[in-house]
Amino acid sequence: MQYGLLVMGAPYSSPAPHSALRFAHALIAQGHSIAGVFFYHDGVHNASSLMAPPQDELNLCEAWAELHQQHTVKLDVCIAAALRRGLMSEGEAQRHGKQAFNVRPPFELTGLGQLLELQRCTDRLITFA
């Protein structure tokens, strides 16, 4: 089966992102595929490259990037929710006249249309909130 994941919880203040990541690995281990992960609401904070958890804790940003690298899972971030929360890519930082950015590839800022497309092209869309 082809799955899509919607992550709406912030890292380290909600169990949602870690649960979604574990679920993704379990699906892949069982032979399923993941078309993509869409980060929405406070879930956009998972894309922040400025996270610096203690060394004995999982760095969720890096863990999502590894999932992308190992299994080519798309990592889409709602642009409106991200900008509202101070997360932006290099291109958006330039566009808005900001000096810094904190969303780096493989995370990609996209619109809600990507979430609808993810729902349309998958057998199941699972929400982690």
Secondary structure as UniProt FT lines:
FT   STRAND          2..7
FT   TURN            11..13
FT   HELIX           16..29
FT   TURN            30..31
FT   STRAND          33..39
FT   HELIX           41..47
FT   TURN            49..50
FT   TURN            55..56
FT   HELIX           60..71
FT   STRAND          74..78
FT   HELIX           79..84
FT   TURN            85..86
FT   HELIX           90..95
FT   TURN            96..97
FT   TURN            105..106
FT   STRAND          107..110
FT   HELIX           112..121
FT   STRAND          124..128
//
